[in-house]
């Protein structure tokens, strides 16, 4: 490979490493007519808006979805006797509901990704052979994601312009496809290590936030669990749920009572030989503390404290025990 080719590839790589600016992305397309270009620039579906073909209509709706913060999929279509598509419907990827698998009761249940969202765009063929928007709904029943996470959406994943340019440069230079693949693989391996060192933590946070916005954990209809699932991030909620699930395995014994404080000894029956933990409860202030110090060290109430709250008919987690740093809203403002 010549020096000039290497230099051009390095230039492309520099462009590829530049941060993606979602707001300034050129939404034009070479195969979209001038009328369609105006529609795409507007990025807002309107009844009667026309497109040259159904692929352009899909691309338009997908780019609109990326800007708004949701993913789309092709739902159904109707064809004529001559195999021409007459009607086509695109929907939010969270349309419908997940099928329940009852074949294996012990199988770990997956979170619901489909929640019955009604957002959609339907196109129909016109007498001129183009396709016009026949119906459109932007009614979502779930959280939309921010532009910085749009690339994580399934329908928004695509090859970057820099990667396309690399392929063009290699082809123009007479590099055979197999050799070009090896070049790009080596580049990918090099930058993979670099990006891991720099971006792993940020990517993990984006993935967690994205997962939280796109899934709804399944659970029994217990008010405290429902409250915790809405407040905590998915990872923290699982830790809390493990503690909650162990409440029934704890034995509670009255220890001492005063006008302002009750003391209990709580023993985890699964841990034989354990002497138990001392839990203090203030019924007036609805405050609880345990000698295991889990809340002080981890920031989540332990099974012993939850056992005492349940014993005193406290069915809602007091807000002071939901630390903001473990919630879905930790990055919004200050505590």
LINRAUR-V830963 format. One record per residue. N is the residue number from 1. RES is the residue in three letters. PSI is psi in radians with two decimals (* if undefined). Layout:
{{N/RES/PSI} {N/RES/PSI}}
This chain:
{{1/UNK/2.28} {2/UNK/2.86} {3/UNK/-0.72} {4/UNK/-0.65} {5/UNK/-0.76} {6/UNK/-0.75} {7/UNK/-0.72} {8/UNK/-0.68} {9/UNK/-0.71} {10/UNK/-0.69} {11/UNK/-0.75} {12/UNK/-0.72} {13/UNK/-0.65} {14/UNK/-0.70} {15/UNK/-0.66} {16/UNK/-0.50} {17/UNK/-0.25} {18/UNK/2.50} {19/UNK/2.47} {20/UNK/2.17} {21/UNK/1.76} {22/UNK/-0.63} {23/UNK/-0.46} {24/UNK/0.16} {25/UNK/2.39} {26/UNK/1.98} {27/UNK/0.15} {28/UNK/2.89} {29/UNK/2.43} {30/UNK/-0.38} {31/UNK/0.36} {32/UNK/2.33} {33/UNK/2.96} {34/UNK/-0.66} {35/UNK/-0.78} {36/UNK/-0.62} {37/UNK/-0.73} {38/UNK/-0.67} {39/UNK/-0.79} {40/UNK/-0.72} {41/UNK/-0.60} {42/UNK/-0.61} {43/UNK/0.78} {44/UNK/1.89} {45/UNK/2.38} {46/UNK/2.37} {47/UNK/2.27} {48/UNK/-0.22} {49/UNK/2.33} {50/UNK/2.65} {51/UNK/2.65} {52/UNK/-0.60} {53/UNK/3.03} {54/UNK/-0.47} {55/UNK/-0.69} {56/UNK/-0.66} {57/UNK/-0.73} {58/UNK/-0.80} {59/UNK/-0.70} {60/UNK/-0.84} {61/UNK/-0.62} {62/UNK/-0.70} {63/UNK/-0.64} {64/UNK/-0.78} {65/UNK/-0.70} {66/UNK/-0.67} {67/UNK/-0.67} {68/UNK/-0.66} {69/UNK/0.68} {70/UNK/2.90} {71/UNK/2.70} {72/UNK/2.91} {73/UNK/2.78} {74/UNK/2.23} {75/UNK/-1.05} {76/UNK/2.89} {77/UNK/2.79} {78/UNK/2.27} {79/UNK/2.66} {80/UNK/3.08} {81/UNK/-0.34} {82/UNK/0.27} {83/UNK/0.47} {84/UNK/2.28} {85/UNK/2.12} {86/UNK/-0.66} {87/UNK/2.46} {88/UNK/2.41} {89/UNK/2.28} {90/UNK/2.44} {91/UNK/2.87} {92/UNK/2.48} {93/UNK/-0.22} {94/UNK/0.26} {95/UNK/2.63} {96/UNK/-2.88} {97/UNK/2.64} {98/UNK/2.47} {99/UNK/2.42} {100/UNK/2.22} {101/UNK/1.83} {102/UNK/0.11} {103/UNK/-0.51} {104/UNK/1.74} {105/UNK/-0.41} {106/UNK/-0.14} {107/UNK/2.44} {108/UNK/2.24} {109/UNK/2.36} {110/UNK/2.67} {111/UNK/2.63} {112/UNK/2.19} {113/UNK/-0.28} {114/UNK/2.22} {115/UNK/0.35} {116/UNK/0.53} {117/UNK/2.46} {118/UNK/0.06} {119/UNK/2.34} {120/UNK/2.88} {121/UNK/2.19} {122/UNK/2.35} {123/UNK/2.62} {124/UNK/2.58} {125/UNK/2.53} {126/UNK/2.94} {127/UNK/-0.41} {128/UNK/-0.06} {129/UNK/-0.08} {130/UNK/3.10} {131/UNK/2.33} {132/UNK/2.58} {133/UNK/2.09} {134/UNK/-0.52} {135/UNK/2.64} {136/UNK/2.34} {137/UNK/2.29} {138/UNK/0.49} {139/UNK/1.89} {140/UNK/2.50} {141/UNK/0.44} {142/UNK/2.97} {143/UNK/2.38} {144/UNK/2.62} {145/UNK/2.88} {146/UNK/2.77} {147/UNK/-0.56} {148/UNK/-0.32} {149/UNK/0.07} {150/UNK/-0.57} {151/UNK/-0.23} {152/UNK/-0.30} {153/UNK/2.45} {154/UNK/-0.81} {155/UNK/-0.16} {156/UNK/-0.09} {157/UNK/2.20} {158/UNK/2.88} {159/UNK/2.36} {160/UNK/2.78} {161/UNK/-0.58} {162/UNK/-0.69} {163/UNK/-0.69} {164/UNK/-0.71} {165/UNK/-0.66} {166/UNK/-0.77} {167/UNK/-0.75} {168/UNK/-0.74} {169/UNK/-0.78} {170/UNK/-0.69} {171/UNK/-0.77} {172/UNK/-0.46} {173/UNK/0.07} {174/UNK/0.23} {175/UNK/2.24} {176/UNK/2.67} {177/UNK/-0.74} {178/UNK/-0.78} {179/UNK/-0.68} {180/UNK/-0.67} {181/UNK/-0.69} {182/UNK/-0.70} {183/UNK/-0.86} {184/UNK/-0.57} {185/UNK/-0.75} {186/UNK/-0.71} {187/UNK/-0.74} {188/UNK/-0.72} {189/UNK/-0.74} {190/UNK/-0.87} {191/UNK/-0.35} {192/UNK/-0.78} {193/UNK/-0.72} {194/UNK/-0.83} {195/UNK/-0.60} {196/UNK/-0.75} {197/UNK/-0.57} {198/UNK/-0.69} {199/UNK/-0.07} {200/UNK/-0.80} {201/UNK/-0.76} {202/UNK/-0.71} {203/UNK/-0.68} {204/UNK/-0.69} {205/UNK/-0.75} {206/UNK/-0.74} {207/UNK/-0.75} {208/UNK/-0.80} {209/UNK/-0.73} {210/UNK/-0.78} {211/UNK/-0.70} {212/UNK/-0.62} {213/UNK/-0.33} {214/UNK/-0.05} {215/UNK/2.77} {216/UNK/1.92} {217/UNK/2.45} {218/UNK/2.52} {219/UNK/2.80} {220/UNK/2.84} {221/UNK/1.23} {222/UNK/2.16} {223/UNK/-0.76} {224/UNK/-0.64} {225/UNK/-0.70} {226/UNK/-0.76} {227/UNK/-0.79} {228/UNK/-0.66} {229/UNK/-0.54} {230/UNK/-0.47} {231/UNK/-0.83} {232/UNK/2.74} {233/UNK/2.78} {234/UNK/-0.73} {235/UNK/-0.78} {236/UNK/-0.63} {237/UNK/-0.68} {238/UNK/-0.66} {239/UNK/-0.78} {240/UNK/-0.74} {241/UNK/-0.63} {242/UNK/-0.72} {243/UNK/-0.77} {244/UNK/-0.69} {245/UNK/-0.40} {246/UNK/-0.05} {247/UNK/-0.75} {248/UNK/-0.31} {249/UNK/0.04} {250/UNK/2.47} {251/UNK/2.36} {252/UNK/2.38} {253/UNK/2.33} {254/UNK/2.37} {255/UNK/-0.97} {256/UNK/2.57} {257/UNK/2.43} {258/UNK/-3.09} {259/UNK/-0.51} {260/UNK/-0.31} {261/UNK/2.48} {262/UNK/2.43} {263/UNK/2.43} {264/UNK/2.63} {265/UNK/2.15} {266/UNK/2.21} {267/UNK/2.31} {268/UNK/1.94} {269/UNK/-0.36} {270/UNK/-0.31} {271/UNK/1.60} {272/UNK/2.42} {273/UNK/-0.07} {274/UNK/2.37} {275/UNK/-0.21} {276/UNK/3.00} {277/UNK/2.60} {278/UNK/2.16} {279/UNK/2.20} {280/UNK/2.40} {281/UNK/2.25} {282/UNK/1.83} {283/UNK/-0.39} {284/UNK/-0.76} {285/UNK/-0.09} {286/UNK/0.97} {287/UNK/2.50} {288/UNK/2.51} {289/UNK/2.55} {290/UNK/2.55} {291/UNK/-0.17} {292/UNK/-0.32} {293/UNK/0.45} {294/UNK/-0.73} {295/UNK/-0.69} {296/UNK/-0.62} {297/UNK/-0.64} {298/UNK/-0.56} {299/UNK/0.28} {300/UNK/2.41} {301/UNK/2.44} {302/UNK/2.95} {303/UNK/-0.53} {304/UNK/-0.78} {305/UNK/-0.70} {306/UNK/-0.61} {307/UNK/-0.76} {308/UNK/-0.72} {309/UNK/-0.76} {310/UNK/-0.68} {311/UNK/-0.57} {312/UNK/0.31} {313/UNK/0.56} {314/UNK/1.83} {315/UNK/0.00} {316/UNK/2.39} {317/UNK/2.08} {318/UNK/2.38} {319/UNK/-0.53} {320/UNK/-0.24} {321/UNK/0.14} {322/UNK/1.62} {323/UNK/2.34} {324/UNK/-0.54} {325/UNK/-0.31} {326/UNK/0.08} {327/UNK/2.97} {328/UNK/-0.27} {329/UNK/0.37} {330/UNK/-0.52} {331/UNK/-0.03} {332/UNK/1.89} {333/UNK/-2.89} {334/UNK/2.75} {335/UNK/*}}
